[in-house]
Amino acid sequence: MTKIYDVTVAISAETPIYKTDPGVEFGQHRAIANGDSANVSKIALGVHTATHVDAPNHFIDGAKRVHELDPYKLVGPCRVIAVPEDIVAIEPEHVGNIDGVTRVLFKTRNSSFWATPELGFRTDYAYLTPETARLLVDNGIVLVAVDYLSIEKSGSPGHPVHITLLEKEVVILEGVDLREVPPGDYELICMPLKYDGATGDGSPARTFLREI
């Protein structure tokens, strides 16, 4: 049987949240225990919670929103690239040969952070440099993923990594959990919510990797 890896971080009240984002709130709208005929829960959260995609409108006002993302970018062959544990800034030399590759996921020191969510949001995560973002764009990458809540250095002025990728409509997938995934080639299945409202700047995304 073909192995499928669920690389989605579960959304819970304990899930680390990017430092400026809203937290997660769960509620019970209806409950069988209270005499209702069915259980109906409700959730309030930021759209960049846990495993999620960034749409171009996240940093480029007036650009495509999440419901307008090209589904062909969200499903298809991908490569998981392992970055050494001691690397924080992911530079072009860490990318390797990506000839013929259209989607990349970076497995870094960050994946181990998901084992200790009680520590809250971490700012010492590995991130892409602007030079690496440009390399990926120049090589025709349509989706790039990282294993923490931001693809860019914390506090980076002007957000050049996000801008470089999103202005070319490269899908950014953040917050994947690659702890159990060996580097190599897979099929990516990334399924953000299709909603049309607010600024549509991102969405949580149930995400799988399937061995090929």
C-alpha positions, 0 to 999 in steps of 0.5 A: 500500500502506498504510504501517505504522510499527513503533514498537517499540524492540528488546530487546537487551543495549544497550537502556536500562533504567529506573534501578531495573529489571533488565537484559536477559540472553540465553542459549542453551538449545539450539544446532544448533552444539553438536549439538542438533536445534534452536536454543532461546534464553532471555531474562530481563528486567524486564516494563517493558523497551523498548516496554511497557505498564503494567497497573493493578497496577503502582502499585495493588496488587490492580488488574487485571493485564496478562492482564486488559487490555481488548483493545479499548483496545490496538487502534484509532484513535489520534492522534500529538501532536507536542510542541515539542522544548524542552518537558520538562513536557507540560502541558494546553495541549500536548494540543490538541483531542482531541474524539472521540479515544480513544488518544493518543501523545506525540511529544517530544524523547525519540524522538531518545534512541533513536538513542544507546542507549549513553548509558544511561538518561536522566533529562532526558526529557519527561513528563506533568504530573498536570494533563495526566493528569487532562485525558486521563482527563476526556476519556475517553482509554483509552490514552496513550503516551510515547516514553520509559521513563516517562510521569512525571517521574523521582523524582516522589513518589507517582507521581500521573500513573501513579495518575491514569491507572491507577485509571481503567484507562487503559492506559499505553504507554511506550517507543515510538519515534516518530522516523519517525512524522509527527503525525496520526491512525493505527490503533494495534496494541499486543500485550503478552504475555499471561502470568499470573504474579507481579504481572502489572504490565506487559509488553513490547509489539510495537507498530505504527501503520498509516496510515488 
